[in-house]
Amino acid sequence: MKIEEQVLSIEQMKHLQELGVDTSDASMCWVAGEDTSTDEEEWNLIIPNNFLMPYNIPAYTIGDLIEKLPKNIDGSCLLIEFCASDLGYGDWDCGELYGINAQQKFNDKSLKEALYDLLCWVAENHKELIK
């Protein structure tokens, strides 16, 4: 799996910032560069370090999303469950997020997308619980 598939997109990160989420704790960032063959702007993922980049956008990984989410809200705990099985009828997998926003199934989306959706919901409804 490419690293780009394991981090939130620039648009998703900007949306979290618009929701008031402090994204300064992201473990990666998108850095603007230039494609010399086309003279167009391109974005590259890097691990941030201490020197200032001319322009960058934080990028959350799946691990960052899990750490950012509150572990419980009003007594409901966050439980992430993912299973992958083959019972002889073909490959299947499923996933569920329990707690916080009742039960959300994400077998039609990736874990990254489900965690992003959940963080957006928390930011909109319980922003005070986000680290």
Secondary structure, 3 states (H helix, E strand, C coil): CCHHHHECCHHHHHHHHHCCCCCCCCCEEEEEEEECCCCEEEEEEECCCCCCCCCEEEECEHHHHHHHCCCEECCEECEEEEEEEECCCCEEEEEEEECCCCEEECCCCCHHHHHHHHHHHHHHHCHHHCC
